[in-house]
Amino acid sequence: MAKLEIVIFDAFSETEMAGRPCDVYEDHIRHARTAEELGYRYYFFIEHQNAPFAYISAASVYLAALARETTALRFGPMVYQLPMHHPIRLAQDAAMVDQLSHGRLEFGLGYGIHQHEFLRWRLPFSERRAMGLEALDIIMRAWTEDTVTYDGEYWSFDEALPKPKPYQTPHPPIWVGAHSATSLDYAAEHNFHVAQNIDVDEVVAEKFAYFRNKWAEHHHPGPAPKTMVARHVHVAESDQLAREEAEPYLREGFFGRRGFEIIGSTRIGWGDDPRGTGGERTPDIVERGRVFQEMAKSYEFSIDNGLALVGSPDTVARLLEEQQKRVGYDVFCCQHQMGDMPRDLALKSLRLCGEQVLPTFA
């Protein structure tokens, strides 16, 4: 069996956040400790602004609390939404988290896929990648140089004195949320890890193979960067029960039914494009839209294309082993929280997976 690290991708539902957020955050941190005890290696979540699931809107604040409650778990946002951040401030916040955790931060970078998130802060959606690349350039300088003097398109600094430096040298591991060939090329050039969460298995396999070939062309010293895929996972006592528990929530899609309703009811809505992408129609965007639509139509689509692994512990372990061989990843990220699924069902899945699936890959 190929080496595989199994990790957690945490999510917050609109339903549970109807209560007091402080209680919900405490609950998730408590269950991050449970995941650590069960043997999950990493704990990830996504940062978005102005999004229906954006309840870790200040990722570094949450991570600082998580750092004090765990001892071995590696963690980070997958991803920080870079265009939404002041880069020196983000560099310092992330470095402080890395220090407080004694070097357990994983730094994920991304830009965003929905126009409305940018419209609400009056940021140029079409320039998000350029903003993100400039932000990361500044962050890397802030982590590795004593002073930062920079005259960019979006940010300028004159002998800034960023403190502290990260605990890890020269900096925390960097992950790219990569869907396009441009992002995969960028990650390969800079020797960064890559992560995927939307494409069907066949497409992910093609993209990871492309990334490995591009990485080899740069002749970086080894080891090779890691590849990670995040999928919905639900484990129950039997295959039938697992499907009964997961199907209604899996068909809500990535954002949950209430999430779509919340954004759709606002004045700005999803922006000036019904697809929410500001009129952009790259092959990746078209394919992503197809996946979202098919997930909402059919439970079988998610299962047949590897977007969700559902079943008893034995079934999920088998599906996971088959998928790893088919797709070729090093890290598998379990998202047990599916949309508005009740928290107790998601936690039952987390525990069953930790107790009866993870040992298969130890």
C-alpha positions in Angstrom: 0.0 0.0 0.0 1.4 3.4 -0.9 2.1 5.9 1.9 -0.9 8.0 2.7 -1.5 10.7 5.3 -5.2 11.1 6.3 -6.2 14.5 7.6 -9.3 16.6 8.6 -10.9 19.4 6.5 -13.2 21.1 9.0 -16.3 23.1 8.0 -18.9 25.2 9.7 -22.6 24.9 8.7 -25.1 27.7 8.7 -27.3 25.7 10.9 -24.9 25.3 13.8 -23.8 28.9 13.6 -27.4 30.0 14.5 -26.3 29.6 18.1 -23.5 31.4 19.9 -20.4 31.4 17.8 -18.1 31.2 20.8 -19.7 27.8 21.7 -19.3 26.5 18.1 -15.7 27.5 18.0 -15.0 25.8 21.3 -16.8 22.7 20.0 -14.7 22.5 16.8 -11.5 23.1 18.7 -12.4 20.3 21.2 -13.0 17.9 18.3 -9.7 19.0 16.7 -8.2 17.5 19.8 -10.2 14.4 19.3 -8.9 14.1 15.7 -5.4 14.5 17.0 -5.9 11.7 19.5 -7.3 9.5 16.8 -4.3 9.9 14.6 -5.3 12.5 12.0 -2.1 14.3 11.0 -3.4 17.7 9.8 -6.4 20.0 10.4 -7.4 22.3 7.6 -10.3 24.6 6.9 -11.0 27.2 4.2 -10.9 31.0 4.6 -13.3 33.0 2.5 -14.7 36.5 3.1 -18.3 37.4 2.4 -19.2 33.7 1.9 -22.0 31.7 3.4 -19.5 29.3 5.2 -17.0 32.1 6.1 -17.0 31.6 9.9 -13.3 31.5 10.2 -12.9 34.9 8.7 -9.9 35.7 11.0 -7.9 32.5 10.4 -4.8 33.4 12.4 -6.9 34.2 15.5 -8.6 30.8 15.3 -5.2 29.1 14.8 -3.7 30.8 17.8 -6.5 29.3 19.9 -6.0 25.9 18.3 -2.3 26.0 18.9 -2.9 26.3 22.7 -5.2 23.3 22.7 -3.2 20.8 20.6 0.3 19.5 20.7 1.1 17.5 17.5 -1.6 18.4 15.0 -0.3 20.4 12.1 -2.8 23.0 10.8 -3.6 25.9 8.6 -6.1 27.4 6.3 -6.5 25.7 3.0 -6.4 28.5 1.9 -5.7 32.0 3.1 -7.5 34.2 0.6 -4.5 36.4 -0.2 -6.1 39.4 -2.1 -8.1 40.1 1.1 -5.1 40.5 3.3 -2.5 43.2 4.0 0.6 41.1 3.2 2.9 42.3 6.0 0.2 41.9 8.6 -0.6 38.4 7.3 3.1 37.5 7.3 3.4 38.6 10.9 0.2 36.9 12.0 1.2 33.6 10.4 4.7 33.8 11.9 3.2 34.4 15.3 1.0 31.3 14.9 4.0 29.3 13.8 5.9 30.4 16.9 3.0 29.8 19.3 2.6 26.3 17.9 6.3 25.5 17.8 6.3 25.1 14.1 3.0 23.4 13.2 1.6 25.9 10.7 0.9 24.9 7.1 0.4 28.0 4.8 -2.2 27.5 2.1 -2.6 30.2 -0.6 -5.4 31.0 -2.9 -7.3 33.9 -4.4 -11.0 33.2 -4.6 -13.5 32.0 -7.2 -16.6 34.1 -6.7 -17.0 37.7 -7.9 -19.4 38.8 -5.2 -16.8 38.3 -2.4 -14.7 41.0 -4.1 -17.5 43.3 -5.0 -18.4 43.7 -1.4 -15.0 45.0 -0.5 -14.7 46.9 -3.7 -11.7 44.8 -4.8 -11.0 44.1 -8.5 -12.0 40.5 -9.0 -10.2 40.2 -12.4 -6.9 41.2 -10.7 -7.1 38.7 -7.9 -4.3 36.5 -9.1 -2.0 39.4 -9.6 -2.8 40.7 -6.1 -2.2 37.2 -4.7 1.2 36.8 -6.3 2.3 40.2 -5.2 1.1 39.5 -1.7 3.0 36.2 -1.5 6.2 37.8 -2.8 5.9 40.4 0.1 5.1 37.7 2.7 8.1 35.6 1.7 10.3 38.7 2.0 8.8 39.5 5.4 9.6 35.9 6.6 13.2 35.8 5.4 14.5 39.4 5.3 15.2 41.9 8.1 13.6 44.8 6.3 11.1 45.0 3.4 11.3 47.8 0.9 8.8 47.2 -1.9 7.1 49.3 -4.6 4.4 47.1 -6.2 1.2 47.6 -8.0 -1.0 47.0 -5.0 1.2 47.5 -1.9 4.3 49.6 -1.2 6.6 49.6 1.9 9.7 51.6 2.9 12.0 49.7 5.2 9.2 47.8 7.0 10.4 45.8 10.0 8.3 42.6 10.1 8.5 40.7 13.3 8.6 37.9 14.3 10.1 35.5 11.8 8.5 32.0 11.6 9.5 29.2 13.9 10.1 26.9 10.8 13.0 27.8 8.6 13.1 29.3 6.2 9.3 29.4 6.5 6.2 27.2 6.9 5.4 24.7 4.2 3.4 26.4 1.4 0.4 24.9 -0.4 -1.3 26.2 -3.5 -5.0 25.6 -4.0 -4.4 24.8 -7.7 -7.0 24.2 -10.3 -5.6 25.8 -13.5 -2.5 24.9 -15.4 -1.2 28.4 -14.6 -1.4 27.7 -10.8 0.1 24.2 -11.2 2.9 25.7 -13.2 3.5 28.3 -10.5 3.5 25.7 -7.8 5.9 23.5 -9.7 8.3 26.4 -10.4 8.4 27.4 -6.7 8.5 23.8 -5.3 5.2 24.3 -3.4 2.7 21.5 -2.4 -0.6 21.5 -4.2 -4.2 20.8 -3.1 -7.5 20.0 -4.9 -11.1 19.8 -3.8 -13.5 20.1 -6.7 -12.6 18.2 -9.8 -13.7 14.7 -10.4 -11.1 11.9 -9.9 -10.2 11.6 -13.6 -9.4 15.3 -13.9 -7.5 15.4 -10.6 -5.3 12.5 -11.8 -4.5 14.4 -15.0 -3.6 17.6 -13.1 -1.4 15.9 -10.5 0.5 14.0 -13.3 0.9 17.3 -15.1 2.2 19.0 -11.9 4.7 16.2 -11.2 6.0 16.5 -14.8 6.3 20.2 -14.6 8.0 20.0 -11.2 10.6 17.5 -12.6 11.5 20.0 -15.4 12.8 22.5 -12.8 15.2 20.0 -11.3 14.5 20.9 -7.7 16.3 19.0 -5.0 14.0 16.3 -3.5 11.8 15.3 -2.0 8.9 16.1 -4.3 6.1 18.3 -3.0 3.0 16.7 -1.7 -0.3 16.4 -3.5 -3.5 16.5 -1.5 -7.2 16.0 -2.4 -10.1 16.9 -0.1 -13.3 14.9 -0.4 -16.6 14.6 1.5 -16.4 11.4 3.7 -19.2 9.8 5.7 -18.6 6.6 7.7 -21.4 4.8 9.5 -22.1 1.3 10.9 -23.2 0.0 7.5 -23.2 1.0 3.8 -27.0 1.5 3.8 -27.0 3.6 7.0 -24.1 5.7 5.7 -26.0 6.5 2.5 -29.2 7.3 4.3 -27.4 9.7 6.6 -25.2 11.4 3.9 -27.3 11.6 0.8 -29.6 14.5 1.7 -26.7 16.7 2.7 -24.3 15.6 -0.1 -26.9 16.8 -2.6 -26.8 20.3 -1.1 -23.5 20.8 -2.8 -20.3 22.4 -1.4 -22.0 25.3 0.3 -25.2 23.9 1.7 -28.7 24.9 0.8 -29.0 27.8 3.3 -25.7 29.2 2.1 -26.9 29.6 -1.5 -30.1 31.2 -0.2 -28.3 33.7 2.0 -26.1 35.0 -0.8 -28.9 35.0 -3.3 -31.1 37.1 -1.0 -28.6 40.0 -0.7 -28.7 43.1 -2.9 -25.4 42.2 -4.6 -26.2 38.5 -4.8 -23.7 36.5 -6.7 -22.5 39.5 -8.8 -23.3 40.5 -12.3 -23.0 37.0 -13.7 -25.4 34.2 -12.9 -22.4 31.8 -12.5 -20.8 34.2 -10.0 -17.5 34.3 -11.9 -17.7 37.8 -13.3 -18.1 36.6 -16.8 -15.0 34.4 -16.8 -15.4 31.1 -18.7 -12.1 29.2 -18.7 -12.3 25.4 -19.2 -11.7 25.0 -15.4 -14.6 27.3 -14.5 -16.9 25.6 -17.0 -16.0 22.2 -15.6 -16.4 23.4 -12.0 -19.9 24.6 -12.8 -20.8 21.3 -14.3 -19.6 19.5 -11.2 -21.6 21.7 -8.9 -24.7 21.2 -11.0 -24.4 17.4 -11.2 -23.7 17.1 -7.5 -27.0 18.8 -6.8 -28.9 16.5 -9.2 -27.5 13.1 -8.3 -26.0 11.4 -5.3 -24.5 8.8 -7.6 -22.6 11.4 -9.5 -20.6 12.3 -6.4 -20.0 8.6 -5.5 -19.1 7.5 -9.1 -16.6 10.4 -9.6 -14.9 10.1 -6.2 -16.2 13.4 -4.9 -17.5 11.6 -1.8 -16.6 8.4 0.0 -19.6 6.9 1.8 -20.0 3.6 3.6 -19.0 1.3 6.4 -15.4 1.5 7.7 -14.4 -1.4 5.5 -16.0 0.1 2.4 -14.5 3.5 2.9 -11.0 2.0 3.5 -11.4 0.1 0.2 -12.6 3.1 -1.7 -9.8 5.2 -0.3 -7.1 2.7 -1.3 -8.6 2.4 -4.8 -8.9 6.2 -5.2 -5.3 6.8 -4.2 -4.1 4.3 -6.8 -6.3 5.9 -9.4 -5.6 9.6 -8.6 -2.1 9.5 -7.2 -2.1 11.7 -4.1 0.0 11.7 -0.9 -2.5 13.3 1.5 -6.2 12.7 1.8 -8.4 15.3 3.5 -11.7 14.1 5.0 -14.5 16.6 5.1 -17.0 14.9 7.4 -19.2 18.0 7.7 -21.5 18.0 4.6 -23.4 21.2 4.3 -26.1 21.4 7.0 -25.6 17.9 8.3 -26.2 17.7 12.0 -23.0 18.0 13.9 -23.5 14.7 15.8 -23.5 12.8 12.5 -20.4 14.4 11.2 -18.6 13.7 14.5 -19.7 10.0 14.5 -18.2 9.8 11.0 -15.0 11.4 12.2 -14.6 9.0 15.1 -15.5 5.8 13.1 -13.0 6.9 10.4 -10.3 7.6 13.0 -10.9 4.4 14.9 -11.4 1.9 12.0 -10.2 3.5 8.7 -7.0 5.3 9.7 -5.3 2.2 11.2 -5.5 0.5 7.8 -3.1 3.2 6.4 -0.9 3.5 9.5 
